[in-house]
Amino acid sequence: MNGQFAAPLAGALLVLAACGGGSSGGGGGGGSSAPEPARSLSQLHPADPANDSGTTEVQPSVARIYANGPGQIRMEMVEGPMEGMVVLCEDRTGASCQVNAARGGATGSGSLVARQKGNFAYVGMFAVDHLNNGVEYSNTHVVHDAEPGMGETRVTLPSGVARYDGQFVAGAGVGADSGMAHGSATILANFDSGAISGEMSGSLNDGAGPSVQVVFNGLELDRRARTFASIGESRIRFQDMRATGEIEGGFYGPNAQEAAGVFSFGNSAGGMTGMFLSCKDGVACIRPE
C-alpha cells in the first residue's frame, strides 16, 4: 500500500512502504503470558539515499523499551530498517538521546520528542539523527510497549465491548500547516467479534493551527498476541477523506485496562505520524510529566 502526503516531521513527501496485518481474532477470554516484541513504525529520511527527492518512508519495525537506571530508558530496535540500533534517553518529553550502533559506540544523537505513560503501557516518539554507510538519516520512530521496568504481565482479554478514552500525540501536516498535534483518542474494542474501531480529534500547535479529525474501523484483533492492527479491509479517514496508512496497537494490564498504539497515515489533505494511549472505563490512567 502506498500513499503520499506532506510528511509531519520531515516537511517532505512520505511513502508508505508496507502495511501491517492482524491475525484473525474473536471470542472472549484468553491471555498472553509472554508478550511479543512491541510493534513500532519507523519514518526514514531520506527514503532513497542514492537519489534523495525529499521523501520519507514509513516501515513497520519492532522495538522494545526498557528501564535503563533511575529516570532513564533504552529503546532497542529488534527488527526493521534500523535493526540493532539502541537509543538511550532521559525519560521525559524533550530529553536528549544518545544513539548507539549494534556493536556499541555512539553513532548519532536524538531526542524523546514526546512520550505518554500509563499504569501499564508506554508510548514514545523518538527523533534520531545518525550516519549509516556514509548517509545521514533523520528518522522518527514511534513505539508502544509495556511500562519500562514492570516486567512481563499476563494480559487476559475480557468478553463483550469495551471503550478506551485517552490522548494522542503526532507530528502532523494539514495543507500548508505542520507541527505537533494533540487531542483525544477513543478506542472501541469488541472482544467477541475481534473488531476494533475508534477516532482521534485534536488540533495542531496547541490550537493555533487547524483541527484534525481521524475515524477508523475494521482493525483486527490478534487474541494470542493481545494486539490489533489495520488490515486490507480496514478504513481510515483523515479530515473526512479516505487515507492510506497503518495503525498498530496492543492491550496492556492484567485485565486489558489500557490500549496503546502507533499510527502513520495520510491523503491529499495531509497526514499524521504518532501514538496514542487510552484508558478503559473512564479511568484517568495517563500520568503527568
PyMOL commands that set and color helices and strands:
alter all, ss='L'
color gray80, all
select helices_A, chain A and resi 49-51+205-207
alter helices_A, ss='H'
color red, helices_A
select strands_A, chain A and resi 13-16+31-32+38-44+55-67+72-79+86-90+95-100+106-117+121-132+135-146+155-156+161-174+177-190+195-204+211-222+227-229+235-238+241-252+258-267+270-280
alter strands_A, ss='S'
color yellow, strands_A
deselect
rebuild
show_as cartoon
